[in-house]
Amino acid sequence: MGQCLFCQNEIREVLTLQELFGFGKKNRGRVCRSCEEKLPRLAGQTVCPGCMRPQASSVDLCEDCRRWRSCYPELTIAHHACYAYTGIVKDWLQRYKFQGDYRLAGAFTNDLQALQRTHPQALFLPLPISIASYEERGFNQCEELLKQAGIRCVQFLGNQHAGEKQSEKNRQERLLTMQPFLLLEGYEKYLQQEIILFDDVYTTGRTLYHAKILLHRHGFRMVRSTTIAR
């Protein structure tokens, strides 16, 4: 089956009886069972209902989400993330996004395909990166994740940001970032579609809320957001 994208060891599958007889059988893609079990899944954990940040209550919004609700009362404060941004997930992002290990784009194919099955009519909209980031990296990390998963996506957002990258800013600087996005010609034909904004990591939420409020103010009413990590 090839090498595991996380540990580089050869994938040798030992199926459980349930998997052997087809009940709940899962395509593990390019991640071995050992690494998959180490992934810090957020599903089933006690998290903020607005952004999936781990916290003591699964009923009350966290401080960040309360602030977003105050800033944007017209928006639904709800976000989905697959994993906590720690351990091998954090290492994955460092290698994939910042060191350019393009092979790692297929690491979360199963999660993205499962999300697509949950929202079969939705169109995925990967957040665009700035021209400077694209020239440095050579690819949009979000687009490549979807491409590796075989998920059709649309792109009608542009990124006009010309300053420091978000990864180089502290928390306060991120929150003060000005609107980087603009709508591209032809966006109107998607107005009645359910849109899933897709990014790699949710940190403060500032980037996603820039995109959400822009879409809402131009007539989009079915907009969700999801990230690999939170």
C-alpha positions, 0 to 999 in steps of 0.5 A: 500500500506504500509508505505512511505519509506521517511516519514513512513506514510501510503500510501493512494493514491487519484488518479487524473482523469487522473490516474483514467482513465489510462492516464499517470497512474504511479506506485508510488512504496513505496513513497507517493505523498507528499514526491514525490512532495518534491523530488528535480528533476533535469529534467526541471531545468537549469543544466550543460549539462555535469553533470547536476549541477544546474547553470545559463546556460544549454548550457555551461559546468561547470568548472568541466566538462571543466576540465574533457574534458581537461583530457579526450578528447577521452570521451563524457562528459555527465552524467544523474542524477535524483535529486539534492543532498539536502533535503530528497534525502540527508537524504535518502542517510544518512539513506540508505548508512551510517546507513544501512537502507536496506529498502530504496533500493526501494525508486527510483525504478520508476526512474530506471525502467524509465531509463531502458525503455529509454535504453532497450538494455543497461546493468547496471554496478553498481560501485563496493565498496571496500572490507573494505566498503563491510565488514562494510556495508554488501551490495553494495548500488548500486547493491541493488538499481538495484535489488529492481527495478528488473533491471538485471545488470552485474559486471565485475569491481573490486575495489582494493582501500584500503585507506580512503573512498571517503565520508571521503575525501574533494574535493581536496583529492577526485580529487587526488584519484588514479584509484581504478578499474580493469577489471575482467576476462570475460569482453570481452564478453560485449565489444559490449554492451551499458553500463550504469555505475551506482552510488548513488551520483555524487560529483566531478565525479572522481570515474565515470571518473576512471571507464569510462576511464578504460572501454574506454581504453579496447575497450568499446565505448558505455558507459553512466553514471547515478546516483540518485543524483548530 
